[in-house]
Amino acid sequence: MKLSIIIATLNEENRIAQTLNDYAQNFSEETEIIIVDNGSTDRTRE
C-alpha cells in the first residue's frame, strides 16, 4: 500500500530537515512525501 504525506511549510528552515529525517526513519520506501512551500523567505526550499 502506498502512503502519501503532504507537509505544508512556511519559513521552517530550522525544522524541515529533522522533520524529513523523522518521516524517513518511520515509514517505508513506498511512502511519498510531498512538501508544499507557501512562499518561504528563508532557506526552507533549499
Backbone bond lengths (Angstrom), bond angles and torsions (degrees), N, CA, C in turn:
res aa  C-N    CA-C-N  psi(-1)  N-CA   C-N-CA  omega(-1)  CA-C   N-CA-C  phi
1 M - - - 1.443 - - 1.530 108.42 -
2 K 1.320 115.98 132.68 1.457 121.03 179.25 1.528 109.08 -92.70
3 L 1.310 115.39 136.91 1.456 122.23 179.01 1.519 108.12 -118.50
4 S 1.321 117.24 133.63 1.465 122.23 175.51 1.518 108.78 -114.49
5 I 1.317 115.76 131.27 1.458 122.25 178.03 1.521 107.09 -118.16
6 I 1.319 116.26 128.26 1.465 121.26 178.54 1.524 108.05 -108.88
7 I 1.324 115.79 127.02 1.460 121.82 179.15 1.521 107.91 -117.61
8 A 1.317 116.85 118.31 1.466 121.62 175.69 1.528 107.92 -91.12
9 T 1.338 116.09 133.55 1.462 119.57 -178.14 1.525 111.36 -127.77
10 L 1.302 114.66 152.67 1.460 122.59 171.10 1.525 106.50 -154.53
11 N 1.317 115.72 108.86 1.468 122.00 179.85 1.533 111.93 54.25
12 E 1.323 116.26 55.31 1.464 122.47 -179.92 1.528 111.71 -111.09
13 E 1.309 116.71 29.91 1.468 121.74 -177.41 1.529 112.32 -49.98
14 N 1.309 117.32 -40.15 1.462 121.30 -175.66 1.522 113.73 -77.36
15 R 1.339 118.23 -14.29 1.460 120.11 -174.60 1.516 115.63 -120.50
16 I 1.314 118.94 -17.79 1.460 120.39 -170.13 1.530 112.13 -65.13
17 A 1.315 119.34 -39.65 1.471 121.01 -179.50 1.524 110.94 -62.60
18 Q 1.314 117.53 -45.44 1.465 120.86 179.33 1.524 111.01 -65.44
19 T 1.315 117.00 -39.04 1.465 120.85 177.69 1.519 110.78 -60.52
20 L 1.323 117.41 -47.17 1.460 121.14 179.68 1.523 111.44 -64.78
21 N 1.317 117.97 -39.87 1.464 121.01 177.01 1.523 111.29 -62.66
22 D 1.319 117.08 -41.57 1.464 121.00 178.33 1.520 111.26 -61.69
23 Y 1.318 117.19 -45.76 1.465 120.31 178.12 1.523 110.79 -63.89
24 A 1.320 118.03 -42.00 1.464 121.62 -178.49 1.526 111.53 -61.95
25 Q 1.308 117.51 -34.70 1.462 121.48 -179.82 1.521 112.47 -77.02
26 N 1.317 117.57 -23.68 1.456 120.37 -172.63 1.518 115.40 -105.78
27 F 1.316 118.26 -5.97 1.456 120.62 -178.28 1.519 109.82 -128.81
28 S 1.323 116.30 158.43 1.464 121.54 -178.00 1.526 111.27 -75.47
29 E 1.334 114.75 172.94 1.465 120.24 179.11 1.523 112.01 -67.74
30 E 1.314 117.00 -16.17 1.461 120.55 178.71 1.527 112.35 -79.02
31 T 1.312 116.82 -6.41 1.455 120.94 -179.73 1.522 109.99 -80.23
32 E 1.315 115.21 130.08 1.466 122.13 178.37 1.526 107.96 -101.50
33 I 1.323 116.47 127.73 1.461 120.98 177.89 1.518 107.79 -112.18
34 I 1.321 115.60 120.54 1.463 122.34 -179.49 1.520 107.31 -110.80
35 I 1.320 116.09 124.03 1.462 120.79 178.94 1.517 108.10 -108.56
36 V 1.325 115.51 125.85 1.460 121.66 179.18 1.523 107.34 -113.59
37 D 1.319 115.89 113.70 1.459 120.54 179.60 1.526 108.87 -93.73
38 N 1.312 116.02 131.68 1.460 121.56 -175.78 1.529 111.11 -103.59
39 G 1.345 116.20 48.74 1.462 119.81 174.71 1.513 114.70 83.22
40 S 1.314 117.17 37.18 1.464 120.19 179.53 1.523 111.15 -57.46
41 T 1.324 115.07 143.96 1.460 120.67 177.49 1.526 111.18 -104.07
42 D 1.332 116.59 -0.16 1.457 120.18 175.60 1.532 108.86 -102.16
43 R 1.317 118.92 -156.65 1.461 122.01 -176.07 1.528 113.07 -96.56
44 T 1.304 118.22 26.06 1.462 121.63 -179.58 1.517 111.64 -55.71
45 R 1.305 118.44 -43.40 1.468 121.77 -175.07 1.519 113.10 -72.31
46 E 1.299 118.14 -15.12 1.468 120.79 179.70 1.490 109.05 -76.89
